[in-house]
Amino acid sequence: MNSKNRSRRDFLKTIGLIAAAFTLLGSCNFAQNEKSKPNIVLIMADDLGYECLSSNGSVSYQTPNLDKLAEDGVRFTDCYSTPLCTPSRVQLMSGMYNSRNYTEFGTMPKGQTTFAHLLKKEGYSTFVGGKWQLVGHYEGAGYKGDGTYPNENGFDEQCLWQVDAFGGRYWKPLLNINGTNQQFGEDKYGPDIICNTILDFIDRKKEEPFLVYYPMILTHDPFVPTPDSDFGEEEKYKNNPIFFKDMVEYTDKIVGRIINKLEETNLRENTLIIFVGDNGTHPSITTQMKDTTVIGDKGETTTAGTHVPMVASWKNNDTGNIICEDLIDFTDFLPTLLNAAGVKYYNIPHKDGRSFLPQIKGEKGNPREWIFCDYNPKWGRFMKNRYAQTKEWKLYDDGRFYDMKKDLLEQNPIQHDQIPENVISIKSNLQSVLDKMKEQK
């Protein structure tokens, strides 16, 4: 081979090696960029009002893991849900007010875009565990099937109670694991099984960004003993509010198990954890706080029915022990999760929510001045209500106006001639919100 051909061959070989190196470097950078996206763990307790966390002032229950989560992040004092589970879930997952897409109890309408859909597009593996109850519900534990299944809502894997069959949720649970209903024995406790599947998912997906959405079974009635309770076998299936305390504290224990798993797998620093309640506590539960007593008002649009605990922690941002008094509602979660994943634009019909990611990072952000609720439960004895509120004042579309700080259960509407002069403009602004939302429905 002559020197000219050899030189040309060596030149091409060198170019090939350089190209391969750049390709490998690009692949490594892509993988690094993918993994630099935070993992997201969104935990939502069932029927757990604001008053149930010891970090919020409860003296009836101890929640050390959630208290520590707040110390490592941000405790939000003014998060509001709808008063009932299904409308809260539909609003949370879609980022839209219920007036736009809530059709009936126990149903997530077909064709909705959820945060799971959008995060999957960003390379996230997605898991949902806990309570589903969105396929379409008949009273008497029947199913219409006109709602949506977890996979239709963007979830790769699932471990859920009440998908398309009804059975036990606590002891001897019937759970749907990746599309198959499985009946467990008398000694098995549903929340433990679901937690174990979440821990397994985290182990298997630790090399890639993941979403865990955990709408918990706890602390919804029936109020039954947990594995940590002192109880007899006959009490496993009886509804006794005396066990609510144990259920709250077992909720906290499960949160602690998930946090410990994230620490063991070195994922805690780059995982955004959010904990929230889906609505107020059951009316049979009375909770003592440091300065007041709160009777649960689930199903009703009072503060005791809609004010929920919320804690967020993302340790990569070096924030901790922050108390945020900004208003948050359930349309705000979708844009927040997407912003955390680096998504600035997303396509859904109505962008009702406002990201609170800056507040999680310890920044000022763009806080709300009001929140809105169109509550049409279509379930039980609960009545339809529609209102807008600030942190202190609440206006219903029938004209009722309340001071929420002084009238927790809304027993004494303020008459027009009793409204303080400096509050008249607030009421006017809230009326404008109601008018605007009616036009946009």
Phi and psi in degrees as a GROMACS rama.xvg file:
@    title "Ramachandran Plot"
@    xaxis  label "Phi"
@    yaxis  label "Psi"
@TYPE xy
-78.0598  165.11  ASN-2
-64.3182  -30.8873  SER-3
-65.8726  -45.0554  LYS-4
-66.365  -40.6334  ASN-5
-63.2014  -39.8991  ARG-6
-64.7116  -41.3771  SER-7
-64.7218  -41.4299  ARG-8
-63.3295  -44.2715  ARG-9
-62.8459  -37.2238  ASP-10
-64.3999  -46.1815  PHE-11
-65.0491  -37.0133  LEU-12
-63.5298  -41.6764  LYS-13
-63.4903  -45.0557  THR-14
-59.5781  -40.814  ILE-15
-63.4842  -41.0302  GLY-16
-65.8581  -40.8267  LEU-17
-63.6949  -44.3484  ILE-18
-61.7412  -42.0856  ALA-19
-63.1571  -39.5804  ALA-20
-62.9915  -43.6493  ALA-21
-66.0765  -36.9398  PHE-22
-62.7435  -45.1617  THR-23
-64.2023  -42.7523  LEU-24
-62.116  -41.2632  LEU-25
-63.2649  -40.5765  GLY-26
-63.966  -42.3673  SER-27
-63.7222  -41.3292  CYS-28
-65.4656  -38.9821  ASN-29
-61.9958  -46.482  PHE-30
-62.1672  -40.6523  ALA-31
-64.7295  -42.0313  GLN-32
-64.3246  -39.3045  ASN-33
-62.0636  -45.4749  GLU-34
-73.9474  -21.819  LYS-35
-71.0102  -16.7414  SER-36
-63.8997  138.844  LYS-37
-71.8376  145.857  PRO-38
-70.689  153.302  ASN-39
-128.918  126.442  ILE-40
-123.621  110.318  VAL-41
-110.193  113.85  LEU-42
-111.044  128.239  ILE-43
-127.377  112.375  MET-44
-75.8842  152.344  ALA-45
-99.5876  120.66  ASP-46
61.3304  51.5468  ASP-47
-127.061  105.23  LEU-48
-79.2879  170.301  GLY-49
-54.1405  -34.2749  TYR-50
-73.6082  -3.42279  GLU-51
-90.3398  -8.12445  CYS-52
-97.5575  134.838  LEU-53
-65.0973  -27.7028  SER-54
-69.0422  -19.2732  SER-55
-91.5712  -0.645043  ASN-56
111.362  5.85392  GLY-57
-70.0996  138.114  SER-58
-112.885  -0.460604  VAL-59
-84.57  -25.9201  SER-60
-136.635  154.779  TYR-61
-114.467  124.68  GLN-62
-127.708  68.4381  THR-63
-63.3968  -35.6892  PRO-64
-69.1709  -41.3618  ASN-65
-69.9482  -35.3492  LEU-66
-62.7974  -41.118  ASP-67
-67.8636  -36.5932  LYS-68
-60.0585  -40.531  LEU-69
-66.0599  -39.1616  ALA-70
-63.0312  -32.6395  GLU-71
-87.4132  -0.470504  ASP-72
-151.768  -125.435  GLY-73
-129.542  130.899  VAL-74
-103.319  118.008  ARG-75
-92.1599  129.026  PHE-76
-95.6915  -12.1949  THR-77
-134.9  56.9043  ASP-78
-98.5623  133.395  CYS-79
-127.503  137.315  TYR-80
-109.37  -174.245  SER-81
-82.2627  167.539  THR-82
-82.4805  -0.147211  PRO-83
-138.505  154.247  LEU-84
-63.768  -51.7331  CYS-85
-63.0385  -50.943  THR-86
-60.1173  -33.1273  PRO-87
-63.7077  -43.7532  SER-88
-67.3351  -42.3521  ARG-89
-62.3396  -43.468  VAL-90
-66.5165  -44.1037  GLN-91
-61.0873  -47.16  LEU-92
-74.8678  -30.8965  MET-93
-97.5984  -19.2677  SER-94
73.3989  18.8118  GLY-95
-127.784  149.281  MET-96
-65.058  152.872  TYR-97
-62.8356  -24.8892  ASN-98
-61.3579  -17.937  SER-99
-95.257  -25.3082  ARG-100
-151.877  8.83479  ASN-101
-91.5696  119.248  TYR-102
-106.391  -37.9768  THR-103
-167.332  162.412  GLU-104
-62.8675  141.024  PHE-105
75.358  18.8824  GLY-106
-136.619  132.562  THR-107
-105.71  113.848  MET-108
-58.8264  149.554  PRO-109
-66.9101  151.577  LYS-110
86.1497  5.73761  GLY-111
-78.9552  146.567  GLN-112
-97.9649  124.721  THR-113
-109.931  169.853  THR-114
-63.5733  -25.952  PHE-115
-68.6619  -42.5616  ALA-116
-55.2068  -48.5836  HIS-117
-70.5343  -36.3436  LEU-118
-73.0965  -32.44  LEU-119
-58.6034  -39.7765  LYS-120
-62.4526  -23.0773  LYS-121
-92.5815  8.91007  GLU-122
94.2125  11.699  GLY-123
-83.8172  139.076  TYR-124
-82.3969  139.88  SER-125
-125.775  137.779  THR-126
-136.242  140.837  PHE-127
-128.396  132.922  VAL-128
-139.136  147.689  GLY-129
122.419  -122.821  GLY-130
-107.732  129.939  LYS-131
-102.244  -77.6878  TRP-132
56.3469  44.6587  GLN-133
-133.472  11.8982  LEU-134
-82.7559  -22.7786  VAL-135
127.239  115.894  GLY-136
-115.901  135.578  HIS-137
-108.2  146.057  TYR-138
-63.5993  144.444  GLU-139
91.2455  17.8412  GLY-140
63.4334  33.1515  ALA-141
-100.85  166.635  GLY-142
-131.753  128.249  TYR-143
-76.677  -34.3476  LYS-144
79.6813  14.9905  GLY-145
-97.8888  7.0461  ASP-146
-93.4005  -143.274  GLY-147
-135.622  147.085  THR-148
-87.3413  160.814  TYR-149
-54.9654  -42.6382  PRO-150
-65.5238  -27.2903  ASN-151
-73.893  -14.0364  GLU-152
-105.737  13.8429  ASN-153
99.2035  12.1856  GLY-154
-102.248  129.653  PHE-155
-74.7346  -39.4238  ASP-156
-135.318  158.227  GLU-157
-152.98  150.796  GLN-158
-144.26  102.663  CYS-159
-137.171  147.756  LEU-160
-95.6945  142.139  TRP-161
59.0517  65.6796  GLN-162
-92.7779  -74.9031  VAL-163
-127.276  18.6193  ASP-164
-149.887  150.115  ALA-165
-112.313  128.94  PHE-166
-156.932  -166.396  GLY-167
-64.0182  147.423  GLY-168
-109.504  -24.0739  ARG-169
-104.294  -93.094  TYR-170
-80.7936  143.687  TRP-171
51.9642  57.2693  LYS-172
-77.8379  153.513  PRO-173
-110.609  113.508  LEU-174
-123.734  146.805  LEU-175
-100.554  112.274  ASN-176
-110.411  109.284  ILE-177
51.1341  43.8611  ASN-178
95.8137  -6.31959  GLY-179
-116.609  126.572  THR-180
-76.3684  131.018  ASN-181
-127.312  127.767  GLN-182
-93.9967  124.341  GLN-183
-102.587  164.143  PHE-184
-81.7831  177.268  GLY-185
-59.5899  -29.4656  GLU-186
-92.4413  4.05279  ASP-187
-98.8365  138.972  LYS-188
-113.653  119.008  TYR-189
-50.3845  -50.1698  GLY-190
-59.0685  -31.8722  PRO-191
-68.5497  -42.3997  ASP-192
-61.23  -45.5356  ILE-193
-64.3483  -43.8989  ILE-194
-59.8325  -42.2764  CYS-195
-61.1429  -38.639  ASN-196
-68.2581  -33.8235  THR-197
-65.205  -44.9957  ILE-198
-62.4443  -39.08  LEU-199
-65.0729  -42.1165  ASP-200
-60.1839  -44.6848  PHE-201
-60.4328  -42.8193  ILE-202
-59.4641  -44.1285  ASP-203
-75.9754  -24.9545  ARG-204
-109.925  15.8688  LYS-205
-67.4623  -14.8144  LYS-206
-92.842  3.14069  GLU-207
-141.812  158.454  GLU-208
-66.9616  140.316  PRO-209
-138.893  155.539  PHE-210
-114.669  125.979  LEU-211
-113.359  115.247  VAL-212
-105.744  119.165  TYR-213
-123.832  79.866  TYR-214
-75.8521  96.9652  PRO-215
-63.2832  156.614  MET-216
-77.383  -44.141  ILE-217
-64.7906  144.03  LEU-218
-113.355  30.197  THR-219
-60.666  148.246  HIS-220
-67.1818  156.972  ASP-221
-71.025  141.735  PRO-222
-83.5483  105.004  PHE-223
-128.132  164.537  VAL-224
-65.8792  151.498  PRO-225
-97.5361  172.383  THR-226
-59.4808  -19.7649  PRO-227
-91.4863  -2.5845  ASP-228
-79.3229  158.605  SER-229
-95.6266  107.799  ASP-230
-152.576  163.085  PHE-231
-99.9664  158.5  GLY-232
-57.0805  -34.1337  GLU-233
-68.6443  -14.2439  GLU-234
-88.8068  -7.18943  GLU-235
-60.7071  -29.4283  LYS-236
-120.213  12.7192  TYR-237
-98.6277  144.555  LYS-238
-91.0562  106.309  ASN-239
-134.967  110.62  ASN-240
-57.4411  -13.7284  PRO-241
-60.9242  -23.646  ILE-242
-88.0762  -0.745676  PHE-243
-60.5393  -40.2577  PHE-244
-56.9193  -46.4232  LYS-245
-62.0385  -36.7472  ASP-246
-68.6352  -39.927  MET-247
-61.105  -45.3211  VAL-248
-74.1946  -25.1342  GLU-249
-75.3874  -33.385  TYR-250
-55.3794  -47.2194  THR-251
-62.4045  -39.3206  ASP-252
-62.5399  -43.0795  LYS-253
-64.7871  -40.8697  ILE-254
-57.8305  -41.5925  VAL-255
-62.1071  -38.2819  GLY-256
-62.8468  -40.5165  ARG-257
-67.5246  -43.4545  ILE-258
-60.8727  -43.2661  ILE-259
-61.1251  -39.6873  ASN-260
-63.2965  -41.6201  LYS-261
-63.9495  -35.4009  LEU-262
-71.0133  -41.8209  GLU-263
-63.0678  -32.6779  GLU-264
-94.4744  9.36838  THR-265
59.4595  33.0422  ASN-266
-107.536  -7.95543  LEU-267
-60.2089  -40.5159  ARG-268
-61.1666  -39.1452  GLU-269
-109.77  37.8111  ASN-270
-124.047  124.382  THR-271
-84.8192  118.699  LEU-272
-111.313  127.711  ILE-273
-126.706  131.387  ILE-274
-119.954  135.659  PHE-275
-152.072  159.308  VAL-276
-97.6308  154.952  GLY-277
-89.2748  -21.169  ASP-278
-172.267  -176.895  ASN-279
-68.5009  170.075  GLY-280
-73.9749  154.675  THR-281
-58.3352  143.146  HIS-282
-60.8977  -18.19  PRO-283
-80.3257  -3.23813  SER-284
-105.936  126.215  ILE-285
-112.474  128.987  THR-286
-120.322  134.738  THR-287
-95.5058  124.298  GLN-288
-105.335  174.634  MET-289
-60.1879  -35.6136  LYS-290
-121.19  2.59575  ASP-291
-162.644  168.807  THR-292
-113.1  134.03  THR-293
-119.129  124.404  VAL-294
-97.1518  126.237  ILE-295
-58.1648  147.918  GLY-296
-139.922  38.8109  ASP-297
-49.7581  139.189  LYS-298
93.0134  -18.8223  GLY-299
-109.39  153.812  GLU-300
-88.1917  18.379  THR-301
-74.052  171.24  THR-302
-57.9773  -39.5298  THR-303
-68.3224  -13.5594  ALA-304
-98.742  -15.8138  GLY-305
-126.798  -16.4807  THR-306
-81.942  118.104  HIS-307
-123.812  154.376  VAL-308
-72.0437  148.41  PRO-309
-151.847  129.359  MET-310
-135.3  139.815  VAL-311
-135.871  141.391  ALA-312
-146.226  128.035  SER-313
-138.431  94.6722  TRP-314
-66.3523  -20.699  LYS-315
-58.6202  -22.7949  ASN-316
-92.0249  3.00519  ASN-317
54.9116  38.9936  ASP-318
-112.684  156.519  THR-319
-171.276  147.327  GLY-320
57.4253  40.3616  ASN-321
-97.3265  138.375  ILE-322
-109.373  119.782  ILE-323
-111.046  123.033  CYS-324
-100.683  13.6475  GLU-325
-71.3517  148.92  ASP-326
-69.9876  135.817  LEU-327
-132.592  135.822  ILE-328
-128.139  177.023  ASP-329
-75.1993  -11.627  PHE-330
-73.4422  -14.9655  THR-331
-81.0656  -14.0846  ASP-332
-72.4344  -42.4411  PHE-333
-58.1105  -53.3905  LEU-334
-62.9768  -30.5693  PRO-335
-66.8625  -46.2239  THR-336
-63.3399  -40.813  LEU-337
-68.0282  -40.4713  LEU-338
-62.8108  -37.5166  ASN-339
-61.758  -33.5688  ALA-340
-82.3216  0.229635  ALA-341
91.0111  11.0601  GLY-342
-90.1403  121.97  VAL-343
-97.7261  -30.5337  LYS-344
-125.363  137.748  TYR-345
-144.323  154.685  TYR-346
-110.299  100.21  ASN-347
-133.091  158.296  ILE-348
-58.7023  -40.0006  PRO-349
-134.905  125.149  HIS-350
-96.349  79.059  LYS-351
-78.8402  -24.7583  ASP-352
-85.2216  165.034  GLY-353
-133.324  124.444  ARG-354
-63.505  133.922  SER-355
-107.218  20.3649  PHE-356
-58.7836  -41.0313  LEU-357
-56.4449  -39.8817  PRO-358
-65.0299  -35.3269  GLN-359
-63.5949  -32.2397  ILE-360
-84.1947  1.43432  LYS-361
85.1493  15.2667  GLY-362
-101.518  170.374  GLU-363
-70.4062  -43.0334  LYS-364
72.3695  -158.58  GLY-365
-129.611  73.1394  ASN-366
-66.5136  153.641  PRO-367
-69.9563  153.791  ARG-368
-98.5437  -20.0902  GLU-369
-154.494  162.417  TRP-370
-128.34  161.078  ILE-371
-129.638  148.343  PHE-372
-143.243  125.935  CYS-373
-110.007  100.271  ASP-374
-106.854  108.664  TYR-375
-130.957  79.5635  ASN-376
-60.0507  -35.0609  PRO-377
52.9476  39.9254  LYS-378
-154.717  132.216  TRP-379
59.5315  -145.94  GLY-380
-90.3801  -1.43181  ARG-381
-71.9553  141.104  PHE-382
-98.2027  150.111  MET-383
-68.0316  138.44  LYS-384
-147.203  152.275  ASN-385
-140.971  128.921  ARG-386
-156.854  164.277  TYR-387
-129.582  150.192  ALA-388
-149.098  154.411  GLN-389
-101.828  -165.1  THR-390
-70.918  -24.516  LYS-391
-115.009  -26.1963  GLU-392
-124.126  146.317  TRP-393
-139.982  128.247  LYS-394
-121.519  122.927  LEU-395
-89.1311  158.58  TYR-396
-73.9828  -7.26383  ASP-397
-92.9481  5.75301  ASP-398
99.441  -9.98227  GLY-399
-65.3401  135.881  ARG-400
-133.967  127.54  PHE-401
-128.917  147.228  TYR-402
-91.4712  103.199  ASP-403
-71.7253  -21.7026  MET-404
-75.4822  -30.6029  LYS-405
-101.444  -16.6894  LYS-406
-133.57  73.3476  ASP-407
-57.1265  -39.2412  LEU-408
-100.516  10.8247  LEU-409
54.8156  57.1938  GLU-410
-93.1316  -20.5103  GLN-411
-132.27  85.0497  ASN-412
-61.7574  143.466  PRO-413
-82.564  125.167  ILE-414
-72.9015  153.874  GLN-415
-56.9719  -41.5857  HIS-416
-76.487  -3.16571  ASP-417
-104.141  -0.312616  GLN-418
-74.034  124.134  ILE-419
-57.5682  147.374  PRO-420
-58.1474  -38.0384  GLU-421
-75.3728  -4.58519  ASN-422
-103.979  -14.0326  VAL-423
-58.4895  -41.4741  ILE-424
-67.8986  -32.2149  SER-425
-64.733  -45.5323  ILE-426
-61.9672  -40.1377  LYS-427
-62.5908  -41.7184  SER-428
-64.439  -40.0282  ASN-429
-66.1691  -36.6541  LEU-430
-64.0245  -36.0046  GLN-431
-64.2142  -37.764  SER-432
-62.6922  -46.8357  VAL-433
-61.0229  -41.1929  LEU-434
-65.4518  -43.0881  ASP-435
-65.177  -43.3507  LYS-436
-68.3058  -31.0137  MET-437
-67.2671  -38.0096  LYS-438
-69.1645  -31.1247  GLU-439
-90.7434  -3.32541  GLN-440
